[in-house]
């Protein structure tokens, strides 16, 4: 009882409060705001959410805003304690691979050993478990065969209503043909005629990628308007931070109104609902 009284007095002090808050920020939860429309219509610009930082282990604590590590990376994997790894379909918070500081939120569409073929409006995945797994897991109408193996066409779209290809400007496929990216331009005859010539002059109608071991391929649910792994590469476990937890505030930046229906919603549940505008 004496210990509990001391703990209560400590937590009620300014010092105790600061230590508890920092512990929560460094190891348990952290606040994030969705700054762009890459995850629209699952998450919207102006959604303020708390993240579970313990979902994939315990990340190295960083000094907020400066992203400076407070302790050495003893395990050389970005985590004090290694935990579960992201699974396909998870919405993940991670650090942008090109600077290691900016927080991004995307959906993990593939992991190490998976193969990806992306063409206009279609994401084809050959999972590392092989053809037998694909036949057992996905309906025949979603399975295609080319390049000597089976591929699943847009495997997540029917499950998560927020995933979309509706372009606001031009499609990500067109952007990939015009910008440096992480994928290889290929031609797959089963996917139709040649659409473009690659920057090297090779006829092509799709892009290909095999995900590196212990890496994760992240894509926005707003597929045609997302800067994601297609452009800057797979994300290593070292940069994985956690999972979105729940939305505690949501501000419609266009109409300058609060989205009351999104307050208190859990992202894990929200992603299965029909999109809320």
C-alpha positions in Angstrom: 0.0 0.0 0.0 2.9 2.3 0.8 4.3 1.6 -2.6 1.0 2.5 -4.3 0.8 5.8 -2.4 4.3 6.7 -3.4 3.5 5.8 -7.1 0.4 7.9 -6.9 2.3 10.9 -5.5 5.0 10.5 -8.1 2.5 10.3 -11.0 0.7 13.4 -9.7 3.9 15.4 -9.7 5.1 17.4 -12.7 8.2 15.2 -13.0 6.1 12.0 -12.8 3.6 13.3 -15.4 6.3 14.2 -17.9 8.0 10.8 -17.5 4.7 8.9 -17.9 3.8 11.0 -21.0 7.2 10.5 -22.6 7.0 6.7 -21.8 3.7 6.5 -23.6 5.0 8.5 -26.6 8.2 6.6 -26.9 6.9 3.1 -26.4 3.1 2.8 -26.5 1.1 5.3 -28.5 1.8 8.4 -30.6 -0.4 10.9 -32.4 -0.3 11.3 -36.1 -2.3 13.3 -38.7 -3.0 12.1 -42.2 -1.5 14.8 -44.4 -2.3 13.6 -47.9 -5.0 11.7 -49.9 -2.9 8.6 -50.6 -5.1 6.5 -48.3 -8.4 8.0 -49.3 -11.1 6.6 -49.1 -10.1 4.5 -46.1 -8.4 7.4 -44.2 -8.9 11.0 -45.1 -6.8 14.2 -45.1 -7.3 15.7 -41.6 -7.8 12.5 -39.7 -6.0 12.7 -36.4 -5.2 9.3 -35.0 -3.3 7.4 -32.3 -0.9 4.7 -33.4 0.0 1.5 -31.6 3.8 1.6 -31.5 4.0 -1.9 -30.0 2.2 -3.6 -32.9 5.5 -4.8 -34.5 7.9 -4.8 -31.5 9.3 -1.8 -29.7 10.8 0.8 -32.0 13.9 2.7 -31.0 12.6 5.8 -29.1 13.1 9.0 -31.1 13.2 12.6 -30.0 9.9 14.0 -31.4 10.1 16.2 -34.4 13.8 15.8 -34.8 13.7 12.0 -35.2 17.0 11.6 -33.3 17.5 8.2 -31.6 17.6 8.3 -27.8 19.4 5.0 -27.5 21.7 3.0 -29.8 20.2 0.5 -32.2 21.7 -2.5 -30.5 19.9 -5.0 -32.8 20.5 -3.1 -36.0 16.9 -3.5 -36.9 15.4 -0.3 -35.6 13.8 -1.9 -32.6 14.7 -2.3 -28.9 12.6 -5.5 -28.8 11.8 -7.4 -32.1 8.2 -8.3 -32.5 5.7 -9.5 -35.1 6.3 -8.5 -38.6 3.7 -6.7 -40.9 1.4 -9.0 -42.7 -0.2 -8.6 -46.1 -3.3 -6.3 -45.9 -2.1 -4.5 -42.7 -2.2 -0.7 -42.6 1.3 0.2 -41.4 3.0 3.4 -40.1 6.6 3.5 -41.1 9.5 5.9 -41.9 10.0 7.1 -45.5 12.9 5.0 -46.8 14.5 8.0 -48.7 15.0 10.1 -45.5 14.3 7.8 -42.6 12.5 10.5 -40.8 9.1 11.3 -42.3 6.2 9.2 -41.1 4.1 7.5 -43.9 0.9 5.4 -43.6 0.2 2.8 -46.3 -1.2 -0.7 -46.7 1.2 -3.6 -46.9 0.3 -5.4 -50.2 3.3 -7.8 -50.4 6.2 -9.0 -48.3 9.6 -10.7 -48.9 9.6 -13.3 -51.7 6.3 -12.1 -53.2 6.2 -11.0 -56.9 4.2 -8.1 -58.2 3.1 -7.1 -61.6 1.3 -3.8 -61.9 -0.5 -2.5 -64.9 -3.2 0.1 -65.4 -5.9 -0.5 -62.8 -4.6 -3.9 -61.9 -2.3 -5.2 -59.2 -1.3 -8.8 -59.8 0.4 -10.7 -57.0 2.2 -14.1 -57.0 2.6 -15.0 -53.3 5.7 -16.7 -52.1 3.7 -19.6 -50.8 3.2 -20.7 -54.5 0.4 -21.8 -56.8 -1.2 -24.3 -54.4 -1.7 -21.6 -51.8 -3.2 -19.3 -54.3 -5.7 -21.9 -55.5 -6.7 -22.7 -52.0 -7.0 -19.1 -50.8 -8.6 -17.1 -53.7 -11.6 -17.7 -56.0 -10.9 -18.9 -59.5 -12.3 -15.7 -61.1 -9.5 -13.7 -59.5 -6.7 -16.0 -60.6 -4.7 -15.5 -63.8 -1.9 -17.5 -65.3 1.0 -16.0 -67.1 4.8 -16.2 -67.0 4.5 -19.8 -65.9 2.7 -19.2 -62.6 -0.5 -18.1 -61.0 -1.3 -14.5 -60.1 -4.1 -12.9 -58.1 -5.7 -9.9 -59.7 -6.4 -7.0 -57.2 -6.6 -9.5 -54.2 -7.7 -6.9 -51.6 -10.2 -4.7 -53.4 -13.3 -6.8 -52.7 -12.4 -7.0 -49.0 -11.6 -3.3 -48.3 -14.1 -0.9 -49.9 -11.8 2.1 -49.6 -9.3 0.7 -52.2 -9.9 2.5 -55.5 -8.3 3.4 -58.8 -10.4 6.5 -59.6 -7.8 9.0 -60.8 -7.9 12.7 -59.8 -5.2 13.7 -62.3 -3.5 10.8 -64.2 -3.0 7.2 -63.3 -0.1 5.9 -61.3 0.7 3.6 -64.3 1.3 6.7 -66.5 3.4 8.3 -63.8 5.5 5.2 -63.6 6.3 5.4 -67.3 7.4 9.0 -66.9 9.3 9.0 -63.6 12.1 7.1 -61.9 10.6 4.1 -60.0 11.4 0.9 -58.2 9.8 -1.5 -60.8 11.1 -3.0 -64.0 9.2 -2.4 -67.2 8.1 -5.6 -68.8 5.8 -6.9 -71.6 3.3 -9.7 -70.7 1.4 -10.8 -73.8 -1.5 -12.2 -71.8 -2.2 -8.6 -70.5 -2.8 -7.2 -73.9 -1.0 -5.0 -76.4 2.1 -2.8 -75.9 1.1 0.4 -74.2 4.3 2.3 -74.0 8.0 2.1 -74.6 10.1 2.1 -71.4 12.7 4.8 -70.9 15.3 2.5 -72.5 13.0 2.0 -75.5 11.7 -1.5 -74.6 8.1 -2.2 -75.5 6.1 -2.7 -72.3 2.6 -3.0 -70.8 3.4 -3.7 -67.1 5.9 -3.2 -64.3 7.4 -6.0 -62.3 9.0 -6.3 -58.8 10.1 -9.2 -56.5 10.1 -8.0 -52.9 13.4 -8.4 -51.1 13.7 -10.6 -48.0 12.5 -9.0 -44.8 11.0 -6.1 -46.7 7.4 -4.9 -47.2 5.8 -3.4 -50.2 3.5 -0.5 -49.3 0.8 1.1 -51.4 -1.9 3.7 -50.8 -5.5 2.6 -51.0 -5.9 5.6 -53.4 -3.9 3.6 -56.0 -3.8 6.2 -58.8 -2.8 9.1 -56.4 -0.2 7.6 -54.1 3.5 8.0 -53.8 4.4 4.6 -52.5 6.8 1.6 -52.9 6.1 1.6 -56.6 8.2 4.8 -56.8 10.7 4.6 -53.9 11.0 0.9 -53.0 10.3 -1.7 -50.4 10.3 -0.8 -46.7 12.7 -2.8 -44.4 11.6 -3.9 -40.9 14.0 -1.4 -39.5 11.7 1.5 -40.6 8.4 -0.1 -39.3 6.9 2.0 -36.5 3.4 0.5 -35.8 -0.2 0.5 -36.8 -3.0 3.1 -36.9 -5.2 2.6 -33.9 -8.2 4.9 -33.7 -9.3 8.4 -34.9 -9.7 10.9 -32.1 -10.4 13.9 -34.3 -11.1 14.5 -38.0 -11.1 17.9 -39.7 -12.5 18.3 -43.3 -9.9 20.7 -44.7 -12.0 21.6 -47.7 -15.3 22.4 -46.0 -13.7 23.5 -42.7 -16.0 21.2 -40.6 -15.5 18.4 -38.1 -16.3 14.9 -39.4 -18.2 13.9 -36.3 -19.0 10.4 -37.6 -15.3 9.5 -37.8 -14.5 10.4 -34.2 -13.7 7.4 -32.0 -13.6 5.0 -34.9 -11.0 2.2 -35.0 -9.1 2.0 -38.2 -9.1 -1.8 -38.1 -12.9 -1.7 -38.2 -13.2 1.4 -40.4 -11.4 -0.2 -43.3 -14.2 -2.8 -43.7 -17.0 -0.1 -43.9 -18.3 1.6 -46.9 -16.2 4.8 -47.3 -17.4 7.8 -45.2 -16.9 11.1 -46.9 
